[in-house]
């Protein structure tokens, strides 16, 4: 059975965070500055195998301009192609998003 506790321990959290930071060309130090979280706090969390609280995770996601579900989506849940579509959808008007949604429903 799948376990969120096992899947989202500190090690997995920081591996995911580093992957997203790399995608955006952002350092952990820059993230700490933009989230008003000291770099030492982030390093301490990692070394003590702690995961940030929900408020900090939400702040991190806001700075990274992603939704919580995007951070926690595993590779088997969201393919690179899906990531690309999601990224592109952010730049499409609301009307365009509605049209694309209808088109996807039609081709399923």
PEHU-V951009 format. One record per residue. N is the residue number from 1. RES is the residue in three letters. SS is DSSP state (a for helix, b for strand, c for the rest). PSI is psi in whole degrees, -180 to 180 (none if undefined). OMEGA is omega in whole degrees, 0 to 359 (NA if undefined). Layout:
n=N res=RES ss=SS psi=PSI omega=OMEGA
n=N res=RES ss=SS psi=PSI omega=OMEGA
This chain:
n=1 res=UNK ss=c psi=142 omega=180
n=2 res=UNK ss=c psi=139 omega=179
n=3 res=UNK ss=c psi=117 omega=176
n=4 res=UNK ss=a psi=-36 omega=179
n=5 res=UNK ss=a psi=-46 omega=180
n=6 res=UNK ss=a psi=-38 omega=183
n=7 res=UNK ss=a psi=-30 omega=186
n=8 res=UNK ss=c psi=48 omega=172
n=9 res=UNK ss=c psi=179 omega=184
n=10 res=UNK ss=a psi=-44 omega=182
n=11 res=UNK ss=a psi=-49 omega=180
n=12 res=UNK ss=a psi=-38 omega=179
n=13 res=UNK ss=a psi=-49 omega=184
n=14 res=UNK ss=a psi=-29 omega=173
n=15 res=UNK ss=a psi=-46 omega=179
n=16 res=UNK ss=a psi=-44 omega=180
n=17 res=UNK ss=a psi=-46 omega=180
n=18 res=UNK ss=a psi=-36 omega=178
n=19 res=UNK ss=a psi=-43 omega=180
n=20 res=UNK ss=a psi=-40 omega=177
n=21 res=UNK ss=a psi=-43 omega=179
n=22 res=UNK ss=a psi=-41 omega=178
n=23 res=UNK ss=a psi=-34 omega=184
n=24 res=UNK ss=a psi=0 omega=180
n=25 res=UNK ss=c psi=36 omega=183
n=26 res=UNK ss=c psi=141 omega=178
n=27 res=UNK ss=c psi=162 omega=176
n=28 res=UNK ss=a psi=-36 omega=178
n=29 res=UNK ss=a psi=-46 omega=178
n=30 res=UNK ss=a psi=-42 omega=178
n=31 res=UNK ss=a psi=-44 omega=181
n=32 res=UNK ss=a psi=-41 omega=178
n=33 res=UNK ss=a psi=-44 omega=184
n=34 res=UNK ss=a psi=-20 omega=179
n=35 res=UNK ss=a psi=1 omega=184
n=36 res=UNK ss=c psi=36 omega=175
n=37 res=UNK ss=c psi=125 omega=183
n=38 res=UNK ss=c psi=146 omega=179
n=39 res=UNK ss=a psi=-35 omega=180
n=40 res=UNK ss=a psi=-34 omega=177
n=41 res=UNK ss=a psi=-44 omega=179
n=42 res=UNK ss=a psi=-45 omega=178
n=43 res=UNK ss=a psi=-40 omega=180
n=44 res=UNK ss=a psi=-43 omega=178
n=45 res=UNK ss=a psi=-45 omega=182
n=46 res=UNK ss=a psi=-47 omega=183
n=47 res=UNK ss=a psi=-32 omega=179
n=48 res=UNK ss=c psi=5 omega=178
n=49 res=UNK ss=c psi=44 omega=176
n=50 res=UNK ss=c psi=150 omega=175
n=51 res=UNK ss=c psi=139 omega=178
n=52 res=UNK ss=c psi=155 omega=178
n=53 res=UNK ss=c psi=170 omega=185
n=54 res=UNK ss=a psi=-41 omega=180
n=55 res=UNK ss=a psi=-45 omega=180
n=56 res=UNK ss=a psi=-41 omega=178
n=57 res=UNK ss=a psi=-42 omega=178
n=58 res=UNK ss=a psi=-42 omega=179
n=59 res=UNK ss=a psi=-43 omega=177
n=60 res=UNK ss=a psi=-46 omega=180
n=61 res=UNK ss=a psi=-39 omega=178
n=62 res=UNK ss=a psi=-44 omega=179
n=63 res=UNK ss=a psi=-39 omega=180
n=64 res=UNK ss=a psi=-5 omega=180
n=65 res=UNK ss=c psi=46 omega=176
n=66 res=UNK ss=c psi=161 omega=176
n=67 res=UNK ss=c psi=157 omega=178
n=68 res=UNK ss=a psi=-44 omega=182
n=69 res=UNK ss=a psi=-32 omega=179
n=70 res=UNK ss=a psi=-36 omega=178
n=71 res=UNK ss=a psi=-45 omega=187
n=72 res=UNK ss=a psi=-5 omega=178
n=73 res=UNK ss=c psi=131 omega=179
n=74 res=UNK ss=c psi=162 omega=183
n=75 res=UNK ss=c psi=-30 omega=179
n=76 res=UNK ss=c psi=-10 omega=178
n=77 res=UNK ss=c psi=-26 omega=183
n=78 res=UNK ss=c psi=115 omega=183
n=79 res=UNK ss=c psi=166 omega=176
n=80 res=UNK ss=a psi=-35 omega=179
n=81 res=UNK ss=a psi=-41 omega=178
n=82 res=UNK ss=a psi=-40 omega=178
n=83 res=UNK ss=a psi=-41 omega=180
n=84 res=UNK ss=a psi=-44 omega=180
n=85 res=UNK ss=a psi=-44 omega=180
n=86 res=UNK ss=a psi=-44 omega=179
n=87 res=UNK ss=a psi=-44 omega=179
n=88 res=UNK ss=a psi=-37 omega=182
n=89 res=UNK ss=a psi=-29 omega=180
n=90 res=UNK ss=c psi=-24 omega=183
n=91 res=UNK ss=c psi=5 omega=181
n=92 res=UNK ss=c psi=143 omega=179
n=93 res=UNK ss=c psi=163 omega=179
n=94 res=UNK ss=a psi=-42 omega=179
n=95 res=UNK ss=a psi=-41 omega=178
n=96 res=UNK ss=a psi=-39 omega=178
n=97 res=UNK ss=a psi=-41 omega=179
n=98 res=UNK ss=a psi=-41 omega=179
n=99 res=UNK ss=a psi=-44 omega=179
n=100 res=UNK ss=a psi=-37 omega=178
n=101 res=UNK ss=a psi=-44 omega=178
n=102 res=UNK ss=a psi=-40 omega=180
n=103 res=UNK ss=a psi=-43 omega=179
n=104 res=UNK ss=a psi=-43 omega=179
n=105 res=UNK ss=a psi=-37 omega=181
n=106 res=UNK ss=a psi=-40 omega=185
n=107 res=UNK ss=a psi=-3 omega=179
n=108 res=UNK ss=c psi=none omega=NA
